[in-house]
């Protein structure tokens, strides 16, 4: 099933589809949450039942993607990186690992990871 394309407006004004919910891994309650683009993400969202931070919960998985070894351009690798970060943020992954090799794509990925506000994204 394909997801509907994201709207480019802030989460306060964006109409929230019925499937944008986050299930608490502690108590199981589903809480509505807006998932805007990764760069505009929320930093905290609390479970309505047990007051746990929903966005810090993890199933312990790490998403690993090769974003630079199939003749990708710098732009394509950057787009892939943001897609993987978005996927990890919307899911329950503990972290992401990018396989980039060396060269310009590696330098770009490292500089983008340093730009993001939370350390430990790479």
Chimera marker file (.cmm) of the C-alpha trace (Angstrom):
<marker_set name="trace">
<marker id="1" x="0.000" y="0.000" z="0.000" r="1" g="1" b="0" radius="0.5"/>
<marker id="2" x="1.465" y="3.372" z="-1.011" r="1" g="1" b="0" radius="0.5"/>
<marker id="3" x="1.384" y="6.327" z="1.343" r="1" g="1" b="0" radius="0.5"/>
<marker id="4" x="-0.240" y="9.543" z="0.224" r="1" g="1" b="0" radius="0.5"/>
<marker id="5" x="2.286" y="12.279" z="-0.617" r="1" g="1" b="0" radius="0.5"/>
<marker id="6" x="3.203" y="14.576" z="2.249" r="1" g="1" b="0" radius="0.5"/>
<marker id="7" x="1.814" y="18.108" z="2.187" r="1" g="1" b="0" radius="0.5"/>
<marker id="8" x="4.289" y="20.962" z="2.401" r="1" g="1" b="0" radius="0.5"/>
<marker id="9" x="2.556" y="22.886" z="5.165" r="1" g="1" b="0" radius="0.5"/>
<marker id="10" x="3.175" y="22.999" z="8.888" r="1" g="1" b="0" radius="0.5"/>
<marker id="11" x="1.810" y="20.210" z="11.116" r="1" g="1" b="0" radius="0.5"/>
<marker id="12" x="-0.548" y="22.638" z="12.889" r="1" g="1" b="0" radius="0.5"/>
<marker id="13" x="-2.457" y="23.337" z="9.667" r="1" g="1" b="0" radius="0.5"/>
<marker id="14" x="-1.964" y="20.022" z="7.886" r="1" g="1" b="0" radius="0.5"/>
<marker id="15" x="-5.056" y="17.825" z="7.909" r="1" g="1" b="0" radius="0.5"/>
<marker id="16" x="-4.109" y="14.617" z="9.694" r="1" g="1" b="0" radius="0.5"/>
<marker id="17" x="-5.120" y="11.379" z="7.961" r="1" g="1" b="0" radius="0.5"/>
<marker id="18" x="-6.683" y="8.697" z="10.138" r="1" g="1" b="0" radius="0.5"/>
<marker id="19" x="-3.654" y="6.402" z="9.790" r="1" g="1" b="0" radius="0.5"/>
<marker id="20" x="-1.152" y="8.853" z="11.374" r="1" g="1" b="0" radius="0.5"/>
<marker id="21" x="-1.065" y="7.224" z="14.782" r="1" g="1" b="0" radius="0.5"/>
<marker id="22" x="1.765" y="6.050" z="16.979" r="1" g="1" b="0" radius="0.5"/>
<marker id="23" x="1.269" y="2.945" z="19.098" r="1" g="1" b="0" radius="0.5"/>
<marker id="24" x="2.829" y="3.089" z="22.547" r="1" g="1" b="0" radius="0.5"/>
<marker id="25" x="5.205" y="0.162" z="22.996" r="1" g="1" b="0" radius="0.5"/>
<marker id="26" x="4.602" y="0.194" z="26.772" r="1" g="1" b="0" radius="0.5"/>
<marker id="27" x="0.815" y="0.264" z="27.134" r="1" g="1" b="0" radius="0.5"/>
<marker id="28" x="-0.405" y="-0.315" z="23.553" r="1" g="1" b="0" radius="0.5"/>
<marker id="29" x="-2.532" y="2.827" z="23.268" r="1" g="1" b="0" radius="0.5"/>
<marker id="30" x="-2.622" y="4.471" z="19.840" r="1" g="1" b="0" radius="0.5"/>
<marker id="31" x="-2.136" y="8.232" z="19.883" r="1" g="1" b="0" radius="0.5"/>
<marker id="32" x="-2.778" y="10.519" z="16.884" r="1" g="1" b="0" radius="0.5"/>
<marker id="33" x="0.405" y="12.229" z="15.754" r="1" g="1" b="0" radius="0.5"/>
<marker id="34" x="1.362" y="14.393" z="12.785" r="1" g="1" b="0" radius="0.5"/>
<marker id="35" x="4.308" y="13.138" z="10.719" r="1" g="1" b="0" radius="0.5"/>
<marker id="36" x="5.547" y="16.148" z="8.738" r="1" g="1" b="0" radius="0.5"/>
<marker id="37" x="8.808" y="16.001" z="6.828" r="1" g="1" b="0" radius="0.5"/>
<marker id="38" x="11.822" y="14.753" z="8.777" r="1" g="1" b="0" radius="0.5"/>
<marker id="39" x="13.414" y="18.195" z="9.049" r="1" g="1" b="0" radius="0.5"/>
<marker id="40" x="10.209" y="19.620" z="10.609" r="1" g="1" b="0" radius="0.5"/>
<marker id="41" x="9.682" y="16.745" z="13.041" r="1" g="1" b="0" radius="0.5"/>
<marker id="42" x="8.485" y="17.076" z="16.585" r="1" g="1" b="0" radius="0.5"/>
<marker id="43" x="10.925" y="16.289" z="19.354" r="1" g="1" b="0" radius="0.5"/>
<marker id="44" x="8.425" y="14.879" z="21.851" r="1" g="1" b="0" radius="0.5"/>
<marker id="45" x="4.936" y="13.406" z="21.811" r="1" g="1" b="0" radius="0.5"/>
<marker id="46" x="3.424" y="11.880" z="24.934" r="1" g="1" b="0" radius="0.5"/>
<marker id="47" x="1.194" y="8.812" z="25.280" r="1" g="1" b="0" radius="0.5"/>
<marker id="48" x="-2.241" y="9.847" z="26.495" r="1" g="1" b="0" radius="0.5"/>
<marker id="49" x="-2.480" y="6.831" z="28.808" r="1" g="1" b="0" radius="0.5"/>
<marker id="50" x="0.933" y="6.247" z="30.412" r="1" g="1" b="0" radius="0.5"/>
<marker id="51" x="2.750" y="9.560" z="29.682" r="1" g="1" b="0" radius="0.5"/>
<marker id="52" x="5.700" y="7.859" z="27.964" r="1" g="1" b="0" radius="0.5"/>
<marker id="53" x="7.518" y="9.747" z="25.203" r="1" g="1" b="0" radius="0.5"/>
<marker id="54" x="6.266" y="8.066" z="22.012" r="1" g="1" b="0" radius="0.5"/>
<marker id="55" x="9.026" y="9.361" z="19.759" r="1" g="1" b="0" radius="0.5"/>
<marker id="56" x="11.841" y="7.962" z="21.902" r="1" g="1" b="0" radius="0.5"/>
<marker id="57" x="10.407" y="4.416" z="22.004" r="1" g="1" b="0" radius="0.5"/>
<marker id="58" x="12.295" y="1.858" z="19.967" r="1" g="1" b="0" radius="0.5"/>
<marker id="59" x="12.049" y="-1.791" z="19.046" r="1" g="1" b="0" radius="0.5"/>
<marker id="60" x="15.855" y="-1.954" z="18.961" r="1" g="1" b="0" radius="0.5"/>
<marker id="61" x="16.168" y="-2.309" z="15.182" r="1" g="1" b="0" radius="0.5"/>
<marker id="62" x="18.704" y="-0.456" z="13.074" r="1" g="1" b="0" radius="0.5"/>
<marker id="63" x="17.884" y="0.376" z="9.454" r="1" g="1" b="0" radius="0.5"/>
<marker id="64" x="20.869" y="-0.106" z="7.149" r="1" g="1" b="0" radius="0.5"/>
<marker id="65" x="20.833" y="1.291" z="3.589" r="1" g="1" b="0" radius="0.5"/>
<marker id="66" x="23.426" y="1.517" z="0.847" r="1" g="1" b="0" radius="0.5"/>
<marker id="67" x="22.888" y="4.950" z="-0.660" r="1" g="1" b="0" radius="0.5"/>
<marker id="68" x="26.010" y="5.350" z="-2.775" r="1" g="1" b="0" radius="0.5"/>
<marker id="69" x="27.065" y="2.215" z="-4.656" r="1" g="1" b="0" radius="0.5"/>
<marker id="70" x="24.644" y="2.024" z="-7.580" r="1" g="1" b="0" radius="0.5"/>
<marker id="71" x="25.891" y="4.963" z="-9.655" r="1" g="1" b="0" radius="0.5"/>
<marker id="72" x="23.878" y="7.490" z="-7.608" r="1" g="1" b="0" radius="0.5"/>
<marker id="73" x="24.547" y="11.169" z="-7.961" r="1" g="1" b="0" radius="0.5"/>
<marker id="74" x="25.110" y="13.349" z="-4.918" r="1" g="1" b="0" radius="0.5"/>
<marker id="75" x="21.513" y="14.582" z="-5.097" r="1" g="1" b="0" radius="0.5"/>
<marker id="76" x="20.059" y="11.056" z="-5.390" r="1" g="1" b="0" radius="0.5"/>
<marker id="77" x="22.084" y="9.893" z="-2.376" r="1" g="1" b="0" radius="0.5"/>
<marker id="78" x="20.878" y="12.873" z="-0.326" r="1" g="1" b="0" radius="0.5"/>
<marker id="79" x="17.256" y="12.147" z="-1.248" r="1" g="1" b="0" radius="0.5"/>
<marker id="80" x="17.712" y="8.473" z="-0.303" r="1" g="1" b="0" radius="0.5"/>
<marker id="81" x="19.224" y="9.505" z="3.018" r="1" g="1" b="0" radius="0.5"/>
<marker id="82" x="16.286" y="11.753" z="3.901" r="1" g="1" b="0" radius="0.5"/>
<marker id="83" x="13.827" y="8.998" z="2.890" r="1" g="1" b="0" radius="0.5"/>
<marker id="84" x="15.554" y="6.515" z="5.200" r="1" g="1" b="0" radius="0.5"/>
<marker id="85" x="15.598" y="9.030" z="8.070" r="1" g="1" b="0" radius="0.5"/>
<marker id="86" x="11.887" y="9.701" z="7.503" r="1" g="1" b="0" radius="0.5"/>
<marker id="87" x="11.172" y="5.954" z="7.509" r="1" g="1" b="0" radius="0.5"/>
<marker id="88" x="13.123" y="5.481" z="10.748" r="1" g="1" b="0" radius="0.5"/>
<marker id="89" x="11.405" y="8.420" z="12.419" r="1" g="1" b="0" radius="0.5"/>
<marker id="90" x="7.917" y="7.234" z="11.479" r="1" g="1" b="0" radius="0.5"/>
<marker id="91" x="8.756" y="3.704" z="12.630" r="1" g="1" b="0" radius="0.5"/>
<marker id="92" x="10.332" y="2.372" z="15.792" r="1" g="1" b="0" radius="0.5"/>
<marker id="93" x="13.944" y="1.988" z="14.672" r="1" g="1" b="0" radius="0.5"/>
<marker id="94" x="16.647" y="2.719" z="17.214" r="1" g="1" b="0" radius="0.5"/>
<marker id="95" x="18.984" y="4.095" z="14.578" r="1" g="1" b="0" radius="0.5"/>
<marker id="96" x="20.086" y="4.194" z="10.971" r="1" g="1" b="0" radius="0.5"/>
<marker id="97" x="23.312" y="3.125" z="9.298" r="1" g="1" b="0" radius="0.5"/>
<marker id="98" x="24.323" y="4.430" z="5.874" r="1" g="1" b="0" radius="0.5"/>
<marker id="99" x="26.749" y="2.594" z="3.603" r="1" g="1" b="0" radius="0.5"/>
<marker id="100" x="28.423" y="5.279" z="1.533" r="1" g="1" b="0" radius="0.5"/>
<marker id="101" x="32.006" y="4.324" z="0.773" r="1" g="1" b="0" radius="0.5"/>
<marker id="102" x="34.316" y="7.288" z="0.256" r="1" g="1" b="0" radius="0.5"/>
<marker id="103" x="34.324" y="10.470" z="-1.746" r="1" g="1" b="0" radius="0.5"/>
<marker id="104" x="31.876" y="13.332" z="-2.150" r="1" g="1" b="0" radius="0.5"/>
<marker id="105" x="28.754" y="11.402" z="-1.143" r="1" g="1" b="0" radius="0.5"/>
<marker id="106" x="30.360" y="10.362" z="2.146" r="1" g="1" b="0" radius="0.5"/>
<marker id="107" x="31.387" y="13.942" z="2.898" r="1" g="1" b="0" radius="0.5"/>
<marker id="108" x="27.870" y="15.203" z="2.088" r="1" g="1" b="0" radius="0.5"/>
<marker id="109" x="26.203" y="12.571" z="4.289" r="1" g="1" b="0" radius="0.5"/>
<marker id="110" x="28.522" y="13.383" z="7.196" r="1" g="1" b="0" radius="0.5"/>
<marker id="111" x="27.890" y="17.120" z="6.849" r="1" g="1" b="0" radius="0.5"/>
<marker id="112" x="24.115" y="16.593" z="6.717" r="1" g="1" b="0" radius="0.5"/>
<marker id="113" x="24.236" y="14.372" z="9.806" r="1" g="1" b="0" radius="0.5"/>
<marker id="114" x="26.165" y="17.071" z="11.668" r="1" g="1" b="0" radius="0.5"/>
<marker id="115" x="23.511" y="19.595" z="10.622" r="1" g="1" b="0" radius="0.5"/>
<marker id="116" x="20.607" y="17.670" z="12.194" r="1" g="1" b="0" radius="0.5"/>
<marker id="117" x="19.744" y="18.732" z="15.740" r="1" g="1" b="0" radius="0.5"/>
<marker id="118" x="19.980" y="15.308" z="17.432" r="1" g="1" b="0" radius="0.5"/>
<marker id="119" x="23.386" y="13.728" z="17.726" r="1" g="1" b="0" radius="0.5"/>
<marker id="120" x="23.584" y="10.023" z="17.025" r="1" g="1" b="0" radius="0.5"/>
<marker id="121" x="21.552" y="9.959" z="13.827" r="1" g="1" b="0" radius="0.5"/>
<marker id="122" x="24.389" y="8.221" z="12.004" r="1" g="1" b="0" radius="0.5"/>
<link id1="1" id2="2" r="1" g="1" b="0" radius="0.2"/>
<link id1="2" id2="3" r="1" g="1" b="0" radius="0.2"/>
<link id1="3" id2="4" r="1" g="1" b="0" radius="0.2"/>
<link id1="4" id2="5" r="1" g="1" b="0" radius="0.2"/>
<link id1="5" id2="6" r="1" g="1" b="0" radius="0.2"/>
<link id1="6" id2="7" r="1" g="1" b="0" radius="0.2"/>
<link id1="7" id2="8" r="1" g="1" b="0" radius="0.2"/>
<link id1="8" id2="9" r="1" g="1" b="0" radius="0.2"/>
<link id1="9" id2="10" r="1" g="1" b="0" radius="0.2"/>
<link id1="10" id2="11" r="1" g="1" b="0" radius="0.2"/>
<link id1="11" id2="12" r="1" g="1" b="0" radius="0.2"/>
<link id1="12" id2="13" r="1" g="1" b="0" radius="0.2"/>
<link id1="13" id2="14" r="1" g="1" b="0" radius="0.2"/>
<link id1="14" id2="15" r="1" g="1" b="0" radius="0.2"/>
<link id1="15" id2="16" r="1" g="1" b="0" radius="0.2"/>
<link id1="16" id2="17" r="1" g="1" b="0" radius="0.2"/>
<link id1="17" id2="18" r="1" g="1" b="0" radius="0.2"/>
<link id1="18" id2="19" r="1" g="1" b="0" radius="0.2"/>
<link id1="19" id2="20" r="1" g="1" b="0" radius="0.2"/>
<link id1="20" id2="21" r="1" g="1" b="0" radius="0.2"/>
<link id1="21" id2="22" r="1" g="1" b="0" radius="0.2"/>
<link id1="22" id2="23" r="1" g="1" b="0" radius="0.2"/>
<link id1="23" id2="24" r="1" g="1" b="0" radius="0.2"/>
<link id1="24" id2="25" r="1" g="1" b="0" radius="0.2"/>
<link id1="25" id2="26" r="1" g="1" b="0" radius="0.2"/>
<link id1="26" id2="27" r="1" g="1" b="0" radius="0.2"/>
<link id1="27" id2="28" r="1" g="1" b="0" radius="0.2"/>
<link id1="28" id2="29" r="1" g="1" b="0" radius="0.2"/>
<link id1="29" id2="30" r="1" g="1" b="0" radius="0.2"/>
<link id1="30" id2="31" r="1" g="1" b="0" radius="0.2"/>
<link id1="31" id2="32" r="1" g="1" b="0" radius="0.2"/>
<link id1="32" id2="33" r="1" g="1" b="0" radius="0.2"/>
<link id1="33" id2="34" r="1" g="1" b="0" radius="0.2"/>
<link id1="34" id2="35" r="1" g="1" b="0" radius="0.2"/>
<link id1="35" id2="36" r="1" g="1" b="0" radius="0.2"/>
<link id1="36" id2="37" r="1" g="1" b="0" radius="0.2"/>
<link id1="37" id2="38" r="1" g="1" b="0" radius="0.2"/>
<link id1="38" id2="39" r="1" g="1" b="0" radius="0.2"/>
<link id1="39" id2="40" r="1" g="1" b="0" radius="0.2"/>
<link id1="40" id2="41" r="1" g="1" b="0" radius="0.2"/>
<link id1="41" id2="42" r="1" g="1" b="0" radius="0.2"/>
<link id1="42" id2="43" r="1" g="1" b="0" radius="0.2"/>
<link id1="43" id2="44" r="1" g="1" b="0" radius="0.2"/>
<link id1="44" id2="45" r="1" g="1" b="0" radius="0.2"/>
<link id1="45" id2="46" r="1" g="1" b="0" radius="0.2"/>
<link id1="46" id2="47" r="1" g="1" b="0" radius="0.2"/>
<link id1="47" id2="48" r="1" g="1" b="0" radius="0.2"/>
<link id1="48" id2="49" r="1" g="1" b="0" radius="0.2"/>
<link id1="49" id2="50" r="1" g="1" b="0" radius="0.2"/>
<link id1="50" id2="51" r="1" g="1" b="0" radius="0.2"/>
<link id1="51" id2="52" r="1" g="1" b="0" radius="0.2"/>
<link id1="52" id2="53" r="1" g="1" b="0" radius="0.2"/>
<link id1="53" id2="54" r="1" g="1" b="0" radius="0.2"/>
<link id1="54" id2="55" r="1" g="1" b="0" radius="0.2"/>
<link id1="55" id2="56" r="1" g="1" b="0" radius="0.2"/>
<link id1="56" id2="57" r="1" g="1" b="0" radius="0.2"/>
<link id1="57" id2="58" r="1" g="1" b="0" radius="0.2"/>
<link id1="58" id2="59" r="1" g="1" b="0" radius="0.2"/>
<link id1="59" id2="60" r="1" g="1" b="0" radius="0.2"/>
<link id1="60" id2="61" r="1" g="1" b="0" radius="0.2"/>
<link id1="61" id2="62" r="1" g="1" b="0" radius="0.2"/>
<link id1="62" id2="63" r="1" g="1" b="0" radius="0.2"/>
<link id1="63" id2="64" r="1" g="1" b="0" radius="0.2"/>
<link id1="64" id2="65" r="1" g="1" b="0" radius="0.2"/>
<link id1="65" id2="66" r="1" g="1" b="0" radius="0.2"/>
<link id1="66" id2="67" r="1" g="1" b="0" radius="0.2"/>
<link id1="67" id2="68" r="1" g="1" b="0" radius="0.2"/>
<link id1="68" id2="69" r="1" g="1" b="0" radius="0.2"/>
<link id1="69" id2="70" r="1" g="1" b="0" radius="0.2"/>
<link id1="70" id2="71" r="1" g="1" b="0" radius="0.2"/>
<link id1="71" id2="72" r="1" g="1" b="0" radius="0.2"/>
<link id1="72" id2="73" r="1" g="1" b="0" radius="0.2"/>
<link id1="73" id2="74" r="1" g="1" b="0" radius="0.2"/>
<link id1="74" id2="75" r="1" g="1" b="0" radius="0.2"/>
<link id1="75" id2="76" r="1" g="1" b="0" radius="0.2"/>
<link id1="76" id2="77" r="1" g="1" b="0" radius="0.2"/>
<link id1="77" id2="78" r="1" g="1" b="0" radius="0.2"/>
<link id1="78" id2="79" r="1" g="1" b="0" radius="0.2"/>
<link id1="79" id2="80" r="1" g="1" b="0" radius="0.2"/>
<link id1="80" id2="81" r="1" g="1" b="0" radius="0.2"/>
<link id1="81" id2="82" r="1" g="1" b="0" radius="0.2"/>
<link id1="82" id2="83" r="1" g="1" b="0" radius="0.2"/>
<link id1="83" id2="84" r="1" g="1" b="0" radius="0.2"/>
<link id1="84" id2="85" r="1" g="1" b="0" radius="0.2"/>
<link id1="85" id2="86" r="1" g="1" b="0" radius="0.2"/>
<link id1="86" id2="87" r="1" g="1" b="0" radius="0.2"/>
<link id1="87" id2="88" r="1" g="1" b="0" radius="0.2"/>
<link id1="88" id2="89" r="1" g="1" b="0" radius="0.2"/>
<link id1="89" id2="90" r="1" g="1" b="0" radius="0.2"/>
<link id1="90" id2="91" r="1" g="1" b="0" radius="0.2"/>
<link id1="91" id2="92" r="1" g="1" b="0" radius="0.2"/>
<link id1="92" id2="93" r="1" g="1" b="0" radius="0.2"/>
<link id1="93" id2="94" r="1" g="1" b="0" radius="0.2"/>
<link id1="94" id2="95" r="1" g="1" b="0" radius="0.2"/>
<link id1="95" id2="96" r="1" g="1" b="0" radius="0.2"/>
<link id1="96" id2="97" r="1" g="1" b="0" radius="0.2"/>
<link id1="97" id2="98" r="1" g="1" b="0" radius="0.2"/>
<link id1="98" id2="99" r="1" g="1" b="0" radius="0.2"/>
<link id1="99" id2="100" r="1" g="1" b="0" radius="0.2"/>
<link id1="100" id2="101" r="1" g="1" b="0" radius="0.2"/>
<link id1="101" id2="102" r="1" g="1" b="0" radius="0.2"/>
<link id1="102" id2="103" r="1" g="1" b="0" radius="0.2"/>
<link id1="103" id2="104" r="1" g="1" b="0" radius="0.2"/>
<link id1="104" id2="105" r="1" g="1" b="0" radius="0.2"/>
<link id1="105" id2="106" r="1" g="1" b="0" radius="0.2"/>
<link id1="106" id2="107" r="1" g="1" b="0" radius="0.2"/>
<link id1="107" id2="108" r="1" g="1" b="0" radius="0.2"/>
<link id1="108" id2="109" r="1" g="1" b="0" radius="0.2"/>
<link id1="109" id2="110" r="1" g="1" b="0" radius="0.2"/>
<link id1="110" id2="111" r="1" g="1" b="0" radius="0.2"/>
<link id1="111" id2="112" r="1" g="1" b="0" radius="0.2"/>
<link id1="112" id2="113" r="1" g="1" b="0" radius="0.2"/>
<link id1="113" id2="114" r="1" g="1" b="0" radius="0.2"/>
<link id1="114" id2="115" r="1" g="1" b="0" radius="0.2"/>
<link id1="115" id2="116" r="1" g="1" b="0" radius="0.2"/>
<link id1="116" id2="117" r="1" g="1" b="0" radius="0.2"/>
<link id1="117" id2="118" r="1" g="1" b="0" radius="0.2"/>
<link id1="118" id2="119" r="1" g="1" b="0" radius="0.2"/>
<link id1="119" id2="120" r="1" g="1" b="0" radius="0.2"/>
<link id1="120" id2="121" r="1" g="1" b="0" radius="0.2"/>
<link id1="121" id2="122" r="1" g="1" b="0" radius="0.2"/>
</marker_set>
